[in-house]
Amino acid sequence: MPEAKGMWSRRSVLVAGGLLVAGCGGPPRPFIQSEDYDTGASGRQRLRKILERRAAALMSGDESAYLADLDDSNDELMRYEKLVFANLRQFELAEVRHSTAYTTERPGSGGESSLGPVIRVVKLTADAGPGDIAPAESFVYRMKDDVITGITRVTLKNRPAQSGSAPAAEAPWHTDRLKVVQVGEKVWLAGDRSVTDLDRYAAVTERELGIVERLWGDRLTYPGHVLFFTRDAGNFRQWFGSPNIANALGVQYRELGVGRNGKLHQGEYAASRIVVNLSGHGDADPASTIRHELTHAVTARATMANVGELGPPTWAIEGFARYTETVGDAARAAEIRSQVAAGVRGGLFRGTPPSNEDFYGKDGIHFDYALGSTVFSLAERLKGRDAAVELYARVIERVSAGASFFELPIFDRMARDVLGLSAAAFRSRWNQYVRNGA
């Protein structure tokens, strides 16, 4: 993220279906499936038939059929489902399906039952995962006499007890009326009511994506990209369930997907979403933010997914995105060199990249972003831009060992293969490079 004065630089927040936020979180807990509340398959079977009809209606654009199984006396439910339908139909849908593999039924009063978690896959044509893996979100349904009387979204804040650790439903299409614009064949821009000039960002997004894609080449990526724009600070904090990002200029979310059996996939991300905070830019051009977050998005599918609290080195993910900001922009490169020099003078440099645990939320975060970028700017100086990109591509395939990553045998092989240097020789060159102000 480009820097917000006195606050954060960019931040990539990793969300795995609502389980992994800001790159941390424990290993996923098993879904809850209790015999105590399961009255048999009949309730789930009746619900499944309803869900199949609703999925088909959403795919075909038939709003009447999508709403037909809802309690039309529940005004709040009807307004919510009309909003979701209108929003999702503006995107290009590849697949909509439901999993009730972990759904349990709890009888309530008056013949009403609660069934959850129900996992809904909404796969856009922009998304991709290995095999049938796709991004998902979860709900708890209330049903009476084969009519849906209520739907509760599973969120990070208000996770119903029945939902276990099912993926959260935190996308903006649940909360705000969106305007969606398609740019070319593989970019979708979505804005809330605070963004009356959404078309203004189409050309800059297409241009910045082209720059990032040329850098990344034919490596693994997604078919397309989705960017949400807002000038509403509340929405920026609320979307995707990350309330602690008010001063960031942009955020990219990486989402794990689920398979046909409803289980979370732990190896490769299935979707990427970007949110751009226009209020943080004022009248300034958000191009640098868009390029930075698109760098995260374009490369996310090739990134080793987080396992528990481990993932690829944050200094590499954020540093490479900061490095891409310098491509074709000498002024930005000079600004980053100045940040490095100031950090060194201030005693922030310890001779190693910052650890994942230390990277976010500390006074030296601007320096950490700039410091991470120097690994790749030095690689470019030594062997060219293609080598810098290749080094990054190899690093993000690995689980991080924090600040000790440079000490790993695998990094020695990377350095020799890509740069023609041993890890020790590269560390020595890098230390000198940083201390000289990059």
N, C-alpha and C positions, 0 to 999 in steps of 0.2 A: 504494500500500500504506500503511495506517496505520503510524505510526512504531514501530519496535522501539527500545527505549531504548538510546541510545548507538550505535546501528547504523544500518541502512538505514531509509528511509521506504519507500513502495511502489516497486515496480519492475515495469515491464512488460517481459518478456523476449520478444523476437520470434523465433519459431522457424519457419523456412520448410522444413517437412519435414526438419528436422535440418540445414539449411544455414545458417540465419541465427540466431545466438544473441545475445541482448542487443543486438539492433539492428545488429550488425556482422557482417562476413564478406565475403569477396570475391565477385565475380560467380560464379554457378554454373558449374562446370566441365562440359564435355561428358561424357556417359556413355562408358565405355570399351567399345569393341566391336572385338575383335581377330580377324582371320582365323586367326591362329596356333592358337587353341584351339577354333575352331568346327568341329566334325566334321560339320556339316550340320544340316538342320532337323529330322531325325528325333528327336533327343533332346528338343528343345524341343517338338515336336509331341506326343510322348508325355506330357511333363510338362504341357502345356497341357490335355490331356484330363483328367488327374488334377486339375488346379487348377479346371477347370470343374465337376467333380463336387463338389469340396470347397466351392467358393463356393455352389453350389446347396444343399448340405447345411447350410451355416451359415445361409443365408437361411431355410431351412425348419425349422431346429431339429432336424435329424436327426444326432445325435451319432455313431451307429454308422457312417453313411455318411461323415461328416467324418473319422473315424479309419481308415476301411477301407483306404486306400492307404498307410498308415504301417507301418513295421517294428515290429510289436508286441513284439518282443524287446528293443527299445530303451526301457527303462523311463523314462529321463529325457525322451525325446521324447514319449512317451505322456502323461506327467504334464503336460508343458508344453502340449501341444495340448488336453488336457482342460480345463486352467485357462483358456486363451484362449477356448475355445468357451463355457464356462460364464459367463465375464465378458461377452463380446460379446453373448450371447443375452439379457442383462438390459437392454441398450439397445434402442432401436428402430432397426432397420437399414433404410436406404433402398436400398442397393446394395452388393454385394460383387463385385468383378471383379479380374482380373489382367492385367498387361501383361508380355509376354516380348519386347517389341520390341528391348530392349537386352541380352537374355540371351545369354550365351555358354556353351559347354559345354567343360569341361576334363576329359579322361579321367584317371581315377585308377587305383589298383591294385585288383586283384581284380574288375574289371568295374564298379567304382563310378565314377560321373561326378559332377562338381560343376557346377551350373547357376546362374548368377546374373548380374546382379541380377534377381530377379523382383519386380515392383512390384505390391503388392496395395492396391487401393482398398477402404477400409471407410468408406463414407459413411453417417453417421447421419442421421436425419430432422432433427436439429438443424443440419446443415451445409448450405451452399449456395455455389455458385460460378457464374461465368458459363458458360453452355453446359454441357458435360459435365465441367467441372473439378471435382475432388473430392479430399479429403485422401488421402494414400497413405503406405505404409510398405514397406520392402524387405527381402528375404531372399536368402540363397544356399542352394539345396537340394542335397542329396546324394541320388543315386538309383541303384538297381541292380535290374535285371530288373523295371522298371516298379513298383518299390516305393520310397517315400521313406524313406531310411535316416537322414537327419539334416536339420535346419533351423537355419541360423545367422541370427540377427537382425542386420541392419545397424544399428549404433549409432554414436554420435559417438566413443565411446572405442575401440571395437574394430571399426573399419570394415574388412571383408574386402577384400583387394586387388581382387577380382573385381567389387566393387560400384560402383566409380567414385564418383560423387557422388549416387547414388540416395538418395531421402528415407529418413531413419532411422526405425526402429521403436522408439520410446521411450515409448509410452503405458503407463500403469499396468496396463492389462489384460494386459500381457506378464509382469509380475513378481509381482503380489499378487492374492490372492483378494479380490474386491470384492463389496460389497453395494451394489446400485443401487436408488434410490428415485425414481420419477417424481413431479414436483410439477406439477399442472395438466397442460396440454397440451404445454408446450415447455421444461420444465426437468428435467434429470436430475442427481441428486446421487449420487456414488459415494464410498464410504468403505472404507478397508482395515480390518484386524482391530483396529487401535488405536482405531477410532471405533465405539463401541458405542451411541452416541446419535444416529445419523445423522438420524433423524426430527425431532430437535430443531431442525435447521437448515432444515427445509422452509418453515415459515411466514415466517421472516426473509428467506430467499432470494426467495420470491414477493413479499414486500412491497418489498424493495429493488429488484427487477427492475421492479416497477410504477412506482416513482419514476423510475428511469432511462429507461424506455420513454416515459413521459409527457414527459420533457424532450426526448427524441430525436424524438418525433413519428413521421411516416411516412417518414423517411429510410431509406436502404438499411441493412439489418441481416440477421441470420440468422433462420431459422425457430425456432430454439431454442438452449438453452445447456446446457453440461455443466460441472459443478463437481466436482472431486475434493477430498476432505477427508482429512487425516491428522494424527495426533499423533506420528508416528514421524519424527524428524529425518532419519534415513537415507533414508527414502522421499521426504521432501520434497526432499532434495538429488538423489536419483536420478531421480525421475520427469521425463520429457521431456528428460533429458540435461543438466541445468543444476546442476552440483555447487557453484557458488559463490553460492548464495542462502540459506544456512542461517539467516540472521537476518531474512529478509523475512517478512512476515506473510501475504502472498498474492502470487501471480504469475499473469499471464495470458499465454498463448502463442497467437500468431497463426500459422496454418499455410498455406503455399502449397499448391495442389493440382496434380494432373497431369491431362493430357488423355488421350484414348483412345490416343494414341501413346506415352504414358509420359513425355512431356516436361513439365518444371515450367512452370507458368504464372507470369508475373512481374508481372501487373498488379493483381490483386485477391486478397485472402485467401479461402480456401475453408472454413476452420474456425477456431473459437476454443475453447481449453480453459483452464480456471481451476483452480488448486490453492490451497487454503486451509490454512495452517499453524496448526492449532489449538493446538499446543504453545506457539507464540509469544504466544497470547492469554491463557493461563492460564484463569482463571475469567471473564475479561471477555467481553462480547458481541462476536462478530466482525462485527456488522452493518456497521460502517464499512468494513472490509476487503472484505466481499462487495459493497457498493455500488460501491466504487472499482474492483474488478476487473470487475464487471458493466458498468461504464461503458466500460472498455476493450473488453469483449466485444461489447456492443451496437453500438458504433461502429466495430469493427474492419473490417467488410466494406466500409465506405465510405472506409477509409484507404488512401492510396497505398501499395502494397506496396514494401518495400525493394528497391532496385536497387544491388547492391554495398554500399557503406557509407552510401548516401544513403537517406533516408526522410523522412517528415514530421518537423517539429521535435519533439524529445522534450519540450521545455518545454510544448508545447501538449498532447501526449498525456497526460503526467503531471499537468500543471497543471489541465487540464479535469477529470480524474478527481478531483483534490483539491478543486476547486471544487464538484463535485457533492456532496461530503461536507457542505457547509455548507447545502444546501437543507433548510429546515425544522429546522435545528439551530444555534441561535444560539450555544451554547457552543462547538461545533466551529469556527464562524466566528471567534469571539473568540480561540480558540487559534491559529488560522492567522495572524490579524492580529498576534498576539504574536510568532510566529516571524518574520514579516516585519520587525517593528520591531527585534527582536534582531539579525537579520542585517544590517540597515542600520547599527545602532550598532556592530556588529563589523567594519564595513568590507567586507562581502561584496558589496554592490550596486555594479555597474559601469555602470549606466545602460542595459544591454541584457539580454535573456534569455540564459541559459547556452546554450552550443553543445551539439550532440549529443555531441561528443567529450569535453566536460567534465562532462556532467550526472551520470553515475553514478560511484561509487567515489571520491569526494573528500569532504573534511571538511564542505563546505557543502551536502551533498545535501538535508538537511531544508529548508534555506532555498530551494534550487532548486525543490523541489516547491511550497512556499508562494508563491514568487515567480511561478512559472508560473500559479498560480491567480489571481493579482491581475489578469492580463490580462482574465480573464473576469468577475471580480467588478467591475472597473471598467466593462467593457462593459455589465454588468447595471445598474450605477448610472447610466450615461449613457442607455441606450436600453431597458432591461428585460431580463428573463431570456431571452426568445426571441432577442434580438439576440446575447446571449452564446453561446447554442447555435449560432446560425447562423454566427457568426464562427469558432467551432471547426470546424464542418462544412466551411467553405471552406478553412481553413488545412490540414487534414489531407489534402486532395486534392492537395497540392503537395509536391514534394521539397524538403527543407530546405536552406537555405544557412547553417545554423548560427546564430550570434548575429546575423548580418546580415539575418535574415529581415525585420525591420521596415524595412529599407532597400530591399527589392525593390519594383519598380513594381507587382507583383501585390498586395502588401499595401496599397499606397495605394488601389488600386481596391476591395479588400475593405473597408477602413476607411470609404471614402466611401459605398459601397453599404449597408453594414450599420449604421454608426455616424453617418454624416453628417459625418465629419471627415476631413481629410487625414491621411496617415500621420504627417507631421511634427507635426500638432496632437495626434494621439492619443499619440505618443511623449512629447510634452511633458507632457500631462495624466497619463500613466502614471508618468513619473519623479516628478512631484510627489506623486501618489497613493502610490507606494511609499515615498518618503522621509518622508511624513507617517504611515507605519505602516499604510497601506491602511485 
